[in-house]
């Protein structure tokens, strides 16, 4: 077995530019002829396009963004749910969409207490207010929450 210390060292010598024609990198030292990049001490700014108006100046300014934190949950009262669901049914986000109470499954919703609930319903993985949860349990229903 060969240890790494005993291997032959492979170190390339640094190219010494500007040491005459016969050295291989003489006269222009590998920079080509003329132009901004051939001069010493010049740095070209990021996004510089040789005097042409830069892309970030050609495009219109970006005006604002949509802040998702400001989306307010749509409140659905127990009264509306009682009108749309029969006793013994389970209420899920998918069923709320099917019955036309919400537009998308991704919509932010919250079940809130209406007046009262007389039907035994099972709420699965739907955000519910505390007062609505109490009314559901009084009516003999169940609330199943997501595990955090």
Secondary structure, 3 states (H helix, E strand, C coil): CCCHHHCCCCCCCCCCCCCCHHHCCCCCCCCCCCCHHHCCCCCCCCCCECCECCHHHHCCCCCCCCCHHHCCCEEEEHHHHHHHCCCCCEECHHHHHHCCCCCCCCCCEEEECCCCCCCCCEEECCCECHHHHHHHHHCCCEEECCCC
